């Protein structure tokens, strides 16, 4: 999977399209996509607001729709809400205006975690994103039930990105 991600980043980086993946201060991005993880898959929605040339704050929410039958997961186990901080590094790495790489940290209802994402814009308003997320510190340190593990594990997301400016 790592080779696939690097190949995707490379292909997107060498393409030249007149679009802005991150414009800096007051830039607004909305993303919606699919979440893939152990014992379930779901939907993720993010919003990021640019506060400076290379950083943004935002919100992220995910809901696990398809949960393995053996897991007794209620609504509270399936949903998570996070505040997030991104370092938008597309311009730092001189990848072009249509590509952004954004590592970041997030503080959610289930854990404190980190993420690494890539956005590629085909036009001024529409693009695609992929994001990897991992918990760095879980709030509950003893053994987690399978339902509690839904938002305390490695997650891969893929979807559409929209420029709201």
Secondary structure, 3 states (H helix, E strand, C coil): CHHHHHHHHHHHHHCCCCCCCCCCCCCEEEEEEEEEECCEEEEEEEEEEECCCCEEEEEEEEEEEEECCCCCCCHHHHEEEEEEEEEECCCCCCCCCCEEEEEEEEEECCEEEEEEEEEEECCCCEEEEEEEEEEEEECCCCCCCCCHHHHCCCEEEEEEEEECC
